[in-house]
């Protein structure tokens, strides 16, 4: 009889023990998969979106909040900064800065953020158009691939934005006097750009003319601001400026400290703040790892005890099999197959359930929009988990299998 078929019949013969061990293995496999799936995508999302950004200039407040808001678009702005304070950093011939990307935040459409920016964005994040082109006038918008799919917006469609970066009901706090026209839809980039709606900064000013300082540019009476040079020639407020340095030297290393000490702006280093974030979450991650390791060990111990008891109960059966001509290698193969089948099945079911659970909670918690976490992907090496579980199950069953193989036929049969 096939070793795995016999193993399956033996497992069905002990439904309570099998069910308990299977439940432990499902929990272990599911939690391990869920933890690794979320952690790998979380880190990949942050590293991918970090891009060329060496420093962020924003209003004074929390540096981590500024990084999360302006780079990853998952927090609120710390405030606005006047263009007059940062114009010098927008110039092309700056001795330290290679490139600068101005950002203006404050509105959304259907939960997707509107980001006021300039044509420098194409240098900052390599983009390609699925259809259309970059905006060349106010109230034209370029839509990220995911935002286009979720909102259903197409080229030449119009929409009205809502005030605030978290409001999802576009019927509340709408800028009814302004309509945007879709002029371009981007191809997927695998970055936060897929979730954004890009507009000109002068469009942003026009939307907020009642909230900003009462000057001619704030009311957007001038020409559209489409480039960094356009911003240098006007006045207004923006949320932040992302900076890329020409190289790493003493000047660039001291640049952020100089900004913090001598200006009304705050300089936040994404690399430093992300390291702090990893440190904050590191303790919880380590604790979770210990819990998962403990759960795996408990599962293996339970499997070991279950097989040991099964061998004790089936001692007479094993002796009869040996007497009927079954070789010791067959006995050990049957026992190990039972452990391998149970381990592989339990962990595989747990992995599948982990992906299903993530698919269910994803839209509720907006994990993909905020952290780039998806349920329909495999993390590197995920296929190794069932194999590892199978090998660990075999290891746990090795002692009971050897014991069953060494059953004393004559002593066992005569004692019954």
N, C-alpha and C positions, 0 to 999 in steps of 0.2 A: 504494500500500500504506500502511496506517496506520502512522504514525511510531513508535508504541510497540510495534506488532507487529514491525516491522523491527528496532527496538532489542532486543527480546527474542531474536530470531533471532541477532543479532550477538553478544549476551552468551553465548548457548549455544554459539556457535562458538568461543569462547575460554574454556573451562571453568576452566583454572588461574588465569588473570588475574582472571576474574570471581569465582571462589571466594575468592581471597585478598583482593580488595577488599571483597567481601561480608562476610568474617570481620572485617575491620577496622571496617567500618561497624556491624556487629552489636555488637562490643565497645564502640565509642564510644557508640552509642545506648543500650545496656544499662546501662553504667556511669553515664552522665549521668542516665538515668531513675532508676536505683537511688539515686544520691546525692541528687538533688532530692526524690525521693519520701520518703526517710528524713528528710532535713533539714527539709523543710517540716512534716511531721507531728510531728517531735520538738519543734520550736519552738512549734508550735500547741498541743501537749499541755501543755507547761510553762506557756505564757501563759494557757491556759484554766483550768488548775487553780490558778493563782496566786490568782485570785478576789479576795476582800476582804482577804486576809492581809497585814498590814503588818509584823508581828513574830511570832516564835515564841519562847516561853519553854520551856526544856527543861533537862535536866541538862548540866553543863559537859562539853565535848568538842569535836568538830568542828562548826562552824556549818553547813557544807555538808551533812554527814551528817544533821544534825538537820532541815534543810529537805527533803532528799530522802526522809527517813523519814516525817516527820509531815505533809508536804504532798502528796508524790507516792507515798509508800508503796513505795519501791524500795530502801530501805536499812534498817539496824538502828538501834534507838533508842540514844541516848547514855546512857540510864539513866532513872531515875524521879525525880520531884521531890515533896516532901511538899505536901499541900494547904494546910497552914498557911502556906507561903511565898507562895502565889499566890491565896489567898481574896479578898484585897482587889481583885484584878483581875477577879474574877467578878461584882462588885457592879454593879447597873444604873446607879447614880448616880456612877460614877467620872468625874472631871473630864476625863480625857484619852481614856479607852477607850470606844468606842461599843458594842463587842460582844466577847465572849470565848467561845472554843469549847474546852472541855477534851477531851483525847484520852488514851486508855489503850490501849496495844498489847501484844501478847505471844502471841496465839494465831491459829489459822487453821483453815479447814475446806476440804479438797480444794485447797489452795494459795491460797485467797482469805482475805485478812486479816479477822479480827474486830476491829472498832474500837469500843472503849467510848467513849460520848459522851453528850450530853444533847439535849433537844429544840431547843437552839440551832442544831443542825446544819441544820435546815430554813431558817433565816435565812442561814446561811453559803453553802449550795449550794441553789439553787432546786430543789426536788424535787416530783414528782407521783407518785401511787400508781397502778400498773397494777391492783392489787387489794390489799385489806387496809388497814391503818393503822399509825401509828407505835406503837412498843412502849409499854405503860403498866404493865409489871411486869418483874421480873427474869426472865431466861432466855426472853424473847421476843426475836425477831430480825427486823430489816428487811433484805431482801436486794436488792442492786443488780441491775440488769437482766441484765448479762452473767454475773454470778455465778449468778443463778437459771437461766439457760440452760445454762451449763456443768455445774452440779451437778445439775440436774434437780429442785431443790427447789421445792415448791409450798406454798400456804397450808395451815397446820396440820400440815405435815410436821415431823418432829423429826430432829435430828442431834446428834452428839457432836463437839465441837471437839478439835483436837490442839494440844499445847503447842509454842510456837515459831512464828515468822512465816514460815519458809521450808520447813518440813516438808510434803511433799505426801502422804505415806502416813499417812492418818488412823488407821491401826491402831497406829501408834507414838506413845507418849506421849499417849494419850488421857485426857481428863478424864471417865472413865467414870461418875463419880458425878453428873454434871450433863448434862442434855439440854436443848437449845434447841428452841423451837417457833417456826416461821415465822409471823409475824403480818402481814407486809406485803412486797410486792414492788414495787420502784420502776420507773417508766418510764425509758427511756434518757435520760441527761443529756449524754452526750458527754464526761464527765469521769471522774476516777478513782473517783467514787462508784459507777459501774456495776460496778466490780470488788470492792466492799467488802461486808462483812456487819456491820451496825450493831447494837450491843447497848448496854445500860445499863452505866455504869461500876461500879455495885454488882455486876453479874453478873461483870464482869472481876475484881473483888476476890474474889468467892466462888471463882472458878476458881483463884486464886493465893493462897489463904489460908495455905498452908504456906510460902510464900516471902516474904510481906510481914511487917511488924512485927506482933507479937501484941497487938493491941488489939481492942476489940469491933467497931469498924467494919470493920477489916481482915478479920475473920471473917464479916462480912456478917450480923450478928444484927439489924441495924436495918432500917428500911423501905428500899424501893428508892430509889436516887438517880437521878431522871429529869430534874431541872432543875439549873441552876446554883445556884439557891437551896438545893436539897437538899445540894449539895456544900459550900456555905458552912457548913451546920449539922452537918457530920460531919468525920471525920478519915480519912486514908488517903494513898495515893500514886497519882499519875497520870504519864503519860509526858510530856505537854506541854500548853501552852495557846496557841491561836492567837488573836492580837489584831488588832482593827480599830480604828484611831484615829478620833476624831471629826473631825479635820482635821490639816493640816500646819502646825505651829507650832514654836517653840523647844522647848517642853516635850516634844512628841512626838519631835522630832529627837534630843533628849538622853536620851530614855527608855531606849533600849537600852543606851547607855553606862553610865547610872546603875545598871541591873540588873546588868551585867557587873562593875562595880566594887564594888558595895555588897551584893550578895547571893550566895548559893551557886548561883544559877541562871545560865544562859546565855541571852542574847537574840540571836537570829539573824534578820537581815533577808533575806527571800526574794529581794527585788529585787537586793540587793548580791551575794548568794551565786550567783544565777543568772547575773549578769554575769561573775562570776569563772569559773563553769563554762563560759560561752561563750568566755571568753578562753583557757581551758585547751584547749578543743576547736577554737578558731579556727585555730591553726597547722596542725593536721591537716586541717581543712576547706580551707584555702588551698592546702596541698600537693596535696590530692586534686584541687582545681580546676585547678591547673597541669598535673597529669598528664592530666586529661580534655581540656584545651585542646590539649596536645601530641598526644594520640591523635587528636583531630579533625583537626588540621593534617596529621598523618602520613597519615590516611585520604584527605584531599583531595589531598595531594601524590601519593599512590599512584594515585588515580583520574586525576589529570592526566597522569601518566607513562603509565599504561595506555592512555588515550585517544590520547595523542600517538603511541605506538607503533602502536596500531591504525590510526590515520590513515596512518602511514607504510606499513604493510603493505597497506592497502586503497587506496593512492593510485591504482592502475590501475583498481580497481573504481569509485572515485568519478569518475574521468575518463570511464569508459564511461557511467555514469549521467548525467553532464552531457551527453555526446555524444548520449545517447538522448532528451534533452529535459528532464531534471530541472533545475529552477531552483536557483540558489544558495540561496534561502531554504529549499527542501526539504532540501538537504544539511545545512545548519546545524540545521534542525529535527530531523532524524534523529539527528544527533550529540548534541544537547542532550537529546533524549528518552532516549537511552541512559544518560547520566549521571544524569538525574532519576529514571529507573526504578530504577537500581542504588542510588542514595542513599536514595530513599524506602523501597525494600524492605528494605535492610540495617538502617536505623535503626528501622523499624517492627517488624521481627522482634526486634531487640535490646530494644525497649521491652516487647514481649510477654513475652520471656524474663525480663526484670527483674522483672515482676510475678509470674511463675510461681516464680522463685527465692525471692522474698520470701515467697510463700505457703508454700513448703516449709520455710524456716528459721524462719518466725514462731513456730510452736508449739514448736520446739526451743529457741529463745532467749527465748521468752516476750516478744517485742517489743511485742505489743499490750497485754499485761497491765502491763508496766513503763513503756512509753513511748508507748502509744496509736498504734503504727505498724501499719497494715493494708495488705494487698496489693490489696484490692478497691476502692481509691479512686484518683482521679486528682488530682495536685497542680495548682494553678492554672497554666493556660497549657500543660499537658502536650501538648495537641493541636497546639500550634505547633511542636513539635520536628520531626515529619516534614516539615512545610512548610519550616522553616528548613533542614533537611538537603537537601531537594530544591533549594532556591535556591542553597545552597552548592555542591552538585554541579554545577548549571548554570554557576555562576561558574567552577568548576575546569575545566569542559569548554569554556569560551568560546573560549580561544585555539586549542585543537585544532580546534574547529568552524569558526572563521573561516579557519584555515589550509586546512581541507578545502574550504571554499567557494571559496577563491581558487586552487584547483588549476588549473594551466595544462594545458588539455585536449590541445592539439596536442603540446606537449613531452613530456607523460607518455605518450601513446599511441605516439608515434614512438620513444621510448626503449625500449619493451618489445619 
